[in-house]
Amino acid sequence: MTLVIYSLAALAEIAGCFAFWAWLKLDRSPLWLVPGLASLALFAWLLTLVPSDAAGRAYAAYGGVYIAASLSWLWMIEGQRPDRFDLTGAAICLAGAAVILLPARG
């Protein structure tokens, strides 16, 4: 379930940030900020659903998922295929997230 929450959080965060990007860099209407802010609020709420004893650990592990999801966004939404360096970096980040998430603690 954690992976589902992280995936939804990443989509919400990237969509929210992209709304700001579109407004500032792509000359879109300021109305893009309304769904962007809602999406960022959804992102923050979703991260509170992750079962973790510490927010920092949950956020650190999320970072790896965010990086991989950002490269998926790059490819699917922006139409730019990630190169081998992008994919290698994402794999390293996901491995790091697994190291943070998977050990039994306590």
Buried (B, 14 or more C-beta within 10 A) or exposed (E): EBEEBBBBBBBBBBBBBBBBBBBEEEEBEEEBBEEBEBBBEBBEEBBEBBEBEEEEBBBBBBBBBBBBBBBBBBEEEEEEEBEEEBEEBBEEBBEBBEEBBEEEEE
